[in-house]
Structure formats: C-alpha cells, structure tokens
Amino acid sequence: MSRKLSALESSVPGLFFVVVPTAVDSFGPVLYFACARFIAGHLSYLSVERAMNRGSCTPVRSFPTATNLGRADADAPKLKILVIATRKTPIAARISMALADVGFRVAALTPHGHPMRRSRKIQDHFAYHTRPQLKSTIRAIDRWSPDLLVCADDRAVGELQTLHQRTAASDDKVRRHISKLIELSIGPATSFAAMVNKSEFLARVEIEGLRFPRTIVIPATRTFESVPELIYPIVVKADQSYGGRCVRIINSDADVRATVWELQTPTTWRGRRFFGMILGSEALAPLMLSLRRTISLQQYIPGRPSNRAVICWKGKVLAGISVEVVELKHKYGPASVVRLIDHPEMAMIAEHMVECLNLSGFVGFDFVLDSSNQAWLIEMNPRVTPISHFSLANGTTLAGSLYRQMTGLRPPSKLAPINRGLIALFPDEIVRSPSSEYLQSCQHDVPWNEPEVVSSVLNQALQTGILRRVRTFLERYFPTLVGALITFGLANPRGDT
C-alpha cells in the first residue's frame, strides 16, 4: 500500500498540471474540473484509508503529523483564534489552515456551505447568520473564548467595529472584554474610519506625505455637482465597498453623473446601472439630490497592480509578503496569478501606515508600480488577503510570525514552502481560464493536504465557470442582447461581481 501511495504522491501534480490542461484544449473546461475533483476525491479516500491502517488521519503529502507535533510542543500554550467569514470565499479556509499548521487552535464562524467546514484542521464551527445582526458573532466569541479574531472579508471587519461600539461602554465586564479583544485583533477605535472608508484612509496617507493618486472626495449627504478640472481617465470609488463592486474607470464628463449615482445603489441590485442612468440624468439634476455614500474621484495611474500583505501587532509589522499582479480574475477584481517581488518602498509605506494607524492583525495594501517602479498607494484592506497564507522558501510566513509574537516560541515547520516566483492562486486562475498556461508553468497554490476542501472549492468554481461560459457564448452570438441587458442594468458588465 505504501508503494502505491508514494507513486500517487509523485504522479498527482504531474497529472493535474500536464495532462488536464492539455485535455482542456480538446474537450473543454468541464473536463478540467472533473479530473481535479477526481484527484481530490482519491486523495481524500487514501487519507482515510491510511488513517484506518495507521490509526491517525494524515494528509497524503509528507507533512509532519499533528500527533508528533503535539508531543514536541506539549508545553507550548495552545492559543485560540476565531476566523470570521461572512462570504463563502476560499480565503478564510486558506488562512485557517495556515494558522492551524503553525500551532494555533482554530475555530470558524462561517455561513452554511462554506468550504472551510470541510477542513479537518478546524476544531470547531459556528454558524454565521445575517439576521439578527451580530448575534452569531457574540455567541461564537462567548463559546470559543478566542485569544484573537481574524477577519476574512470586509463585512466581518465592519461588524466587529459595530460590535465594538455596542460593547465598549457596557457595564458588563464580559462585553467590555469583547471590545478589548476587537482592538487587540484589528486596532484602536480611532482608526476604524480609515479601515472601512477609502476616502478617510487616503486623507491619512496625504497627511503622512506618502505618494498616492490625486483624489477628489465628494462626501455623503452633499448634493453632487459637476467637478471641474478632471483629467481622464479617472477611477470612481465608493466608500465601504469591496471586491471591485464599487470601482469604475470612466473616460468622459458624460459618464461621471451616471457612474456616481450608480454607486449609490446597493451592490445587490441587478438594475443599479439603470438606476444610475435615471438618477444621474439631466432631467433630475434640478432636484439636487443628496448622496448617501461618499465617492472618491481618483487619478488613474497606469502601471502594474501590486500588493503587500503584512501581519502586524500594535502598530508594528512582524512580517510581510509583496507580489506583483500578473493576471486578474476579472476586471477590477482580485489577482489570479502573482509574482513574488522585493520592493523596499512598498514595505516602507506599509510599515509607516501600520504604525500611523496602530493596526493589528492581517492587513493588505494595494499599490500601482509605475514605469519608474515607484509605488503609488491605492487603498488598504484591514483583513486577510489572497496571499496572506503563503509560506515562502526563505522562511517568511505571516501565520508563523503571529504565533511567534503571541507565544514567544518558534512555530513548528508544517507548511509546504513556495519556492517559485510565479504563483497561480487557487481557484481564481482556474475560474479565469481552465486552459491557462500558468497552470503548467508556475507553482499552483492548491492545498492538496486538504482534499475535501479542494473538492468543495472546485464545486463552487465549476458553477461559476459554467455561468461565465454561458455569458461568453451569449456575447459572441448575441452581442446586441447582452448590450441591452447591461444598459438597463439587468446584467452586469464584464468585471462586475
């Protein structure tokens, strides 16, 4: 049996990266997902069979077992972390597994059906519900008693800030403890506005004298009028938005009003572009309607999108990873292929803003590198980003640095290191292009040691991929129909999510 396992361990990566992408060109993207899910299913089966034969459930890849690590670190404090995810994205699962691998006890607050619920490394699960607001978060904190909270998306950050406001002035010691835990996890209340509002953050950047695009802020509750001296193209952004949902690039005065009013509508509205056209029309201009969401009109900087992910503690950066974006999952969206880079200016700017805002936890900074390789700071994400779970061959690991800070001990070496400069992010590059050449030429960031998580993520990716290909078919053969649906807001333009 051991020989068969060894043979599979050595052959699976080749099968996934060589055979499958080649077959995709002939038989279509569905075969790619079918083969990948087949491999993930067999890895899961073999893990269970090995557990039955050897008495413990371990991944197929040759990582140290949890039992051995427990004996080696028997005297180490077992700190508890609660990962909060309000959306079914793989980011939460990846950072949870990374935290568990370095020695933390991890629980998750997630919606039903989240891929993280398939992980064997998560010790407890709590159900996240949008109604009543904050109740599920409070219940999870009370039951798990975590030493730290980790947010996997922007909505989770916003809910923690709201919970902090409700508990900071409470007479109940337990509730006041929650407010202190939130500040320890993300930073002080004085920095909350800069965390969630793009305009507030860039105002702080300007005060600090750092390089950023020229920005005109139109505050909420103010009536919108034409803004003079705009040099096109410009980037229009709305505060308290995420994932590229409220980011547009426009090229003329005629598009400004419609775009501003489109971004005032909820992101869940299918007809928001249509409403933007109506509210921004000249016919309604005399009504002098007030904005409900702050808008930033930002100078467009041509260049290469880049990111720096850091782990910080009370205003000090413990470790960081910088990447340059090679491919985007969709327009304005997250990266699907990245290249590891060493950019001292990006690192310096990130450290400066972390100290300025006294931040804690996982934070991501978005940059654009211009033709002179100068870094322009675009925005900040006070949460886990798609590269936060990376473990580099040079020893850099954000989760490990956090463990070292909180325990004073060196974390166990369980993470498989990334030893290539070019990385295809899972599953974003598969969703973008199942036949992508990057899946063969660079390191593919697949957590093969958690086959059930891989299978769950691929199930979601397959559904997304089918819908995208239906859209591509309609655009190719019925472009007029698709254009009409976009115009009236019944379909999103390419890149909107």
N, C-alpha and C positions, 0 to 999 in steps of 0.2 A: 504493500500500500504506500509506503514512504517513497518508493521509486516513482510511482505514478504521480504522487503529489509534487515531487521535485520536478518531474517532467512538465506538469501543468504550470507550475510556478514560472518556469523558464520560457514556456511557449505562449502563455496568455498574452503578455504585452505585444509580442510579435503578431499574434493573430488579430489583436484589436487594431493595431496601428498599420499593418501592412495589408492583410487580406481584406478586412472590412472596407476601408476607404477605396480600395481598388474595385471591389464589387459594387460600391455605390454608384460609380460612373456608369455601370451597365444596368443595374437593377433598381436604382432609386434609393432615396434616403431611408425608406422604411426598413430595408434590409440591414442598414447600419444599426438602427435601434434594436432590431430583432436579435442580431448577433451579440450586441453589447449586453442586452438583457439576458441572453442565453448564458454568456460567460459569467455575469453577476450571479445568476441563479445557481450555476455549478459551483462557484466559489462558496456560496452560502451553504450548499449541500455538503461540500467537502469539509467546511469548517465544523459543521455539526457532526459529521462522521468522525473527524479527528477528535472532537470533544468526547464522543462516546467511547473511542478507543483509548484515549489518554486521560480522561477524567477532567478535562478543562476545555472550555470553548475558546479557541485562539484563532487569529486570522491566518489565511494561507501564507501570506508573506512572512518572511523571517524577522519578526519583531520580538523583543523581549516579552515574556508573558507577564500578565498582571500579577500572578501569584508570586513569581520571582521578585518582581519589583516591590510587592508588599513586604516580603521578608527583608529585602535590602534596606527598605525605608521604614521599618517598623516603628522607629522612634520619631519619624517626621510628622509634624502636625498636618492633619487632613483638613485643609481649609475648604469651605463650601462656596460654590458660585452658582448663582441663578442666572441663566441666559434667557432673555425675554425677546420673543419674536412675535410680531402681530401679523406677519405675512408669511406665506409658505415658500420662502426662498431658501436655497441651499446654503447661504452664507452662515445662517445660525447653526446648521448641522456641522459645518466645517470647523468653526471656531470652538464649538462644544467638544468635538473630538480632540482638537488640539489641546484644549485646556485639560481634558481628562488624561491625555497622554503624558503630560508633564507632572501630574500628581494631584490635581485638584479633584474634589468630589463635585460633580456637576449635575444639576437638575435643570429642567427646561420648562418654561411657560410658553406654550405654543398652541395654535389652533388645531383642531382635529384634522388628521390627514397630513400633518407636516412630516417631511422626510426624516426629521430628527427623531421622531417616535420609533423609527426602525433601528436606531443605533443601540448596540449592546453596551456602549460605554457610558450612557446616561443613566444615572442611578434613580432618578425619579422624574415623573412627568406631571405637569399641571395643565389643565385646560384653560386656554385663553378665550374669553368672550368679550365682545364689544359692548354688550349691554348686560348688566349695568356697568357703566364705566368705572374702572379702577378696582372693582370688587375682586376680580380674579387675581390681579397683581397683589393686592393686600393679602389675600388668602394664601397665595404661593409663598410670599415672604414670611408670613406667620408660621406656616407649616415647615418650611425648609430651613429657616433661620440662617440665611446666607451671610458670608463674610464680605461678599462683593456682588454687585449686579452688573451684568453685561448686556448692552442693548444691541440687537442685530438689525434694527431699522429705525428710521426717523420717528415713526409714530410711537415707538416704545420710548424714545427719548422724551418726546412731548408729554407722554402720560406720566413718566417719572417726575417731570417738572411740575405737572399739575398735582400729583400726589404730594410732592414736597410742600407746595403751597398750603395744602389742606392739613398737613401734619406738623409743620414747623412750629406753629403757635398753639398746639394742642396741650391740654393739661395732662393727658395720658402719657406716661413715660414710654410706653411701647410705641405709640405713634411718633413721639419725638425721636425715638431711636431710628425709625424708618427714615425720617428726614436727614438724620446724620449719615445713615447708610447711603442715601442717594447722593449726598455731597461727596462722600468718600469715593463713590463709584464714577461720577461724571464731572464733578467740580462744584464750586460755590454758586449760590443763587444769583450773585451779582453778574455771573457770566451766562446765565440762562438765555437771555435775549439774543446774545451773539451766537449761541449754539443753533438756534432754530430760525433766525432771520438773516437772510443773506445780506440785506442792507445794513443791519446792525454790525455784522461781522466785518464788512468792508470798511465801515466807518472806523472801527478799531484799527484795522490794517493801515488806514490813511493816517491816523494819529501816530502810529508807530513808525511811519515813514518808510514802509516797505513798498515794493513795486507791485502794482495792481492796475487793471484796466480802468480808465476814466469811467465814472459811473454817475448817472443822474437818478436820484431816488424820488419817486412820486409816492408820498405817504398815503396810507389808508385814511378814509373819511374826507379826503380832499377831492374837489372836483377836478377832472382831468381836462387839461387844455393842451394844445399843441406845444411841444418842446422845441425851441429853436436850436440852431447850430448842431444838428445831428449829422454825423458823417457815417454814411452807410458802407457796409452792412453793420448792424448793431445786434446785440443779444438782449432779448427781453426776458426777464425772470420775475417770478413771483415769490414772495416770502412764504415760508412754511410749506415748501413743496419738496419733492424728492424724486429720484429716478428719472429725471428728464421730463417729467409730466408737465411741468410749467416752465419750459425753456423753449424759446423760439428765436430763430435768426431771420430778420427782415431786412429788406433792401430798399424800401421807399417810404415816403411820408404817407402814402395811401394805405399802407398796411399797419401803421402804428396804432391808430384808434381801435381797429377791429381786433388786433392782437392783444392789446391791453385789456379790452373788455372780455375777450375770450378767456383770459387767465383769471378773471374774476369769478368765473363759474366753477362749481365743484368738478374735480377731476373725474368723478364717476359719471358725469353727464355725457351721453353719447352725442348730444346735439350742441356741445359747447361752442364749436366753431360757428355754427349757425346763429346762436345767441350772441356771439361776439360781433358778427356782422350786423345784427339788428341794433344792439346797444351802442355800437360804435358808429352807426350811420349818421350822416349829417342831419337827417330829419329829427333825431332825438338829441342832438347836440344842445339846442336851446334849453333843455330840461336841466342841464348842469348836474347830472347825476354824480353822486359821490362814490369813490372806490371803496370796496370792502376789504381789499388785500393790497399791501404795499408792493409796488412794482419798481424794479431796477432796470434802467436802460444802460447797458454796458457796452463799452468799446469792444469791438471784435478784434481779437489778437490772432493773426494767422500763425500757425506753428504746430507743434507736436503735443497733444494732450499727455500729461504725466501725473502720477500720483505718488504720494508718500504716506504710508501707514505707520503710525507710531503707537507705542504703549507708554503711557505716562502716569506719574504718581505725584499728586500735589504740586503740579507746575513744573515737574522735571521729566524730560524724556528719558526713558530707560533703554529703548531700542527702537530702531526704525528700518523700514524697507522702502526703497524707491524703485519705481518702474516707469517705463515709457510705454504708452499705449500703441500697439501695432495694428490692432483691429478692434472695432466697436461692435457690440452685439446688435445695436441698431442706432440710428441717428440720435445724438444727444444722450445715448444710453450708456450702460456700463461696458467696461472693456471685456473682450473675449480672448485676446492674445496680448501678452505684455512681454517686455524685455527688461531684465534687471539692469539697473544703471547705478552709478555712483555720482551723485550730483551734490556737491557740498553746499551750494546756495539753497537748494530745496531743503536740505537738512537744517541749515541755519535758520531759515524762515519758519519752519515747523517748530523748532525749539523756542524761537522768540515768541510765537503766538501761544504756545502751550504755557510758557512762563507768564506771559501777559494776562491770560485768562485763568491761570491757576487750574488747568484742566487735569483730570484723572481718567484712567481707563483707555479704551481703544479709540483712536481718532484718525481720520483720514483727511489729507489736504490735496486739493486738486490744483494743478498748475498747467500752464502752457509754456513750452520752451520755444522761444522764437528762433529766427535764423542765426542769431548770435549766441544761442544756447543760454540766454538769460531766462530766469524763471519768473513768470508772472503768476501771482497767487490769485486764483479764481474764487474758490469757496472752501468751506470746511464741513466735514461730516463727523459729528461727535459720536461716532458709533463704529462698529466693526465694518470693514470694507472687504471686497473680494480677495485681497492679498494678505489679510491680517493673520491667516492661519499658516502662512508659509514658514517652513523650516529650511534655512539655507545651509549649503555645504560648509560655509565659513563659521557656522555656529550661531548665526543670528536667528532667534525665534522670539516673537513677541510674547507668546504664552509662557515660554520658559523664563523670560526676563521678569514677567509679572510674578511668577512663582518664587523666583529668587528674591525679589523685593519683599514679598509678603512673608516668606518663611526664613530667609537668610541661608537657605540651603541650595545646593546645585540640583537642578531638576534631573530626573532620570532621562537617559537618551533613548526615547522610543520613536521619535518622529523620523520618517524617511526623508533624508535631505534632498533639496532641489539642487541639482548640480549642473544645470544648463542655464544659459542666459535668456533663452526664449521659451515662454511657457504658455500653453493653451489652457485656459481656465475651463473647468468642468462645471456645468454642462453648456456654458454660454457659447463656446465655439462650435459645439455640435449643433446647437439650435440655429446658429448663424449660417453654418454651411456644413452639412454632414460629410461632404466630399472635400473639405478644406485640406490643402496641402500641409497646413500647420499641424494637423493631427498626426502626420507621418514624420515631419522634420524636426519637431521640437518636443519638449517634455510635456506630456499631457497630465494635468493635475487631477487624476482620478483616485479617490480613496478606496483602492481595491481591498484594503483590510476591513472595510465595512460593506460587504456585498449587498446587504439588504437596503442600505441607504442608497447605494448606486442604482439599484433596481427601482426604488421609489422615485428618485430624481429623474431617471430616464423615462419613467411612465409619464411624468409631468411634461418633460421635454418633448416626448413624442406627440402629445396632444397639441402643444404649442407649435411644433414643427408642421403638423398637418394643416393647422389653420393658416400658417404663414404661406404654405404652398398653394392652398386654395386661393389666397389673396394674390399670389404671383400669377396663377392661371387666369384669374379674372382681369388683372391688369394687362396681361398680354393679349387676350382675345376680346375683352370688353372694356377698353380704357375709358370710353365715354361714360359708361355706367358707374365705374369706380370714381371718376372725377366728379360726377353729380352727387354721389353719396358723400364724398368728402366735403364738397361745397356746402351741403345742407347739414353737415355735422352728424350724419348717420353712420359714418365710418371715419376712423382716424387716419390722418396722413401717415406715410411711412415714417417710422421712427417714434411715433407717439405710442405710449403704452398706458 
